[in-house]
Amino acid sequence: MANIKSQKKRNRTNELRRQRNVSVRSRVKTLVKNADQIIAAREPEKAKENMLSALSAIDRACSKGVLHPNQAARRKSSLQRRFNQMQTPQDA
């Protein structure tokens, strides 16, 4: 445990930020998972709506510093690629 007053405050603020980051990260994961499930069910209208909300959540997490910009870009790209593959007709 810290003895210095400023370090005690730093520990408190770090814990608050950690809890906020966990909440934001969990929300992103949930929205992406929901979008993936609807994409797998091949429902284009609902998939587009859910995909856009997931992309928005990823952008918000990135702007808050919860996700690294490269990781946010990778997650968005991956989700968009799965959505585009769902829209293309399956021949074989």
C-alpha positions in Angstrom: 0.0 0.0 0.0 1.2 3.5 -0.9 2.3 5.9 1.9 2.4 9.0 -0.3 -0.8 11.0 -0.6 -0.5 11.6 -4.3 0.1 7.9 -5.0 -3.0 7.0 -2.9 -5.1 9.3 -5.1 -3.5 7.9 -8.2 -4.5 4.4 -7.1 -8.1 5.5 -6.7 -8.2 7.2 -10.1 -6.6 4.2 -11.8 -9.2 1.9 -10.3 -12.1 4.1 -11.5 -10.6 4.2 -15.0 -10.0 0.4 -15.0 -13.6 -0.2 -14.1 -14.8 2.2 -16.8 -12.5 0.5 -19.3 -13.8 -3.0 -18.4 -17.4 -1.7 -18.9 -16.6 -0.2 -22.3 -14.6 -3.3 -23.5 -17.5 -5.6 -22.4 -20.0 -3.5 -24.3 -17.9 -3.6 -27.5 -17.5 -7.4 -27.2 -21.3 -7.9 -26.7 -22.2 -5.7 -29.7 -19.7 -7.5 -31.9 -20.9 -10.9 -30.8 -24.5 -10.0 -31.4 -23.7 -8.6 -34.9 -21.7 -11.8 -35.7 -24.7 -14.0 -34.6 -27.0 -12.1 -36.9 -24.5 -12.2 -39.8 -24.3 -16.0 -39.3 -28.1 -16.1 -39.5 -27.9 -14.2 -42.8 -30.4 -11.5 -42.0 -29.1 -8.5 -44.0 -31.4 -5.8 -42.6 -30.8 -6.6 -38.9 -27.1 -7.4 -39.6 -26.5 -3.9 -41.1 -28.2 -2.2 -38.1 -26.2 -4.3 -35.5 -23.0 -4.0 -37.5 -23.3 -0.2 -37.5 -23.9 0.0 -33.7 -20.9 -2.3 -33.2 -18.7 -0.1 -35.4 -19.8 2.9 -33.5 -19.0 1.3 -30.1 -15.5 0.4 -31.4 -15.0 4.0 -32.5 -16.1 5.3 -29.1 -13.8 2.9 -27.3 -10.9 3.9 -29.5 -11.6 7.7 -28.9 -11.7 7.1 -25.1 -8.3 5.3 -25.3 -9.8 1.9 -24.2 -8.7 0.3 -27.5 -5.5 1.0 -29.4 -6.3 2.7 -32.8 -4.8 -0.3 -34.7 -6.8 -2.8 -32.8 -10.0 -0.8 -33.4 -9.2 -0.7 -37.1 -8.5 -4.4 -37.2 -11.8 -5.2 -35.4 -13.8 -2.9 -37.6 -12.2 -4.4 -40.8 -12.9 -7.9 -39.6 -16.5 -7.2 -38.8 -17.0 -5.4 -42.1 -15.4 -8.3 -44.0 -17.7 -10.8 -42.4 -20.7 -8.6 -43.3 -19.6 -8.3 -46.9 -19.1 -12.1 -47.2 -22.6 -12.6 -46.0 -24.0 -10.4 -48.7 -22.3 -12.1 -51.5 -24.2 -15.1 -52.9 -22.9 -18.5 -52.1 -22.5 -20.6 -55.3 -20.9 -23.7 -53.9 
